[in-house]
Amino acid sequence: MNPNSGWTDKMLEEVAEAFKAMGNPVRIKILRRLSQSPATVGELVRDLGLPQSLTSQHLKILWSLHFLGRKRNGAHITYTLSRPEVLTIFSCLEKCMLPGPVSGNGESR
């Protein structure tokens, strides 16, 4: 069985880019925060305690990967989590990190 069956090189590159983006703790915080409710840049700056320029850079990356939606209301942009499925990845990783058997032979970490 080919583990890459049905996956083009372009798809593999896109998946790698998505994992790379999610590998940043600030971006994980943004995704988790937006899973609770939509927020403006100012609200994210306040809630996460980060500079506005840094927050905006991370939002731009997440938006370019289609993880976020955004809506302009005058001078403010409100961001939403457009792909809540991404949180499932974090949930799976959390389960993988729990102590327990790593293989069928009964060995634990």
Secondary structure, 3 states (H helix, E strand, C coil): CCCCCCCCHHHHHHHHHHHHHHCCHHHHHHHHHHHHCCEEHHHHHHHHCCCHHHHHHHHHHHHHCCCEEEEEECCEEEEEECCCCHHHHHHHHHHHCCCCECCCCCCEC
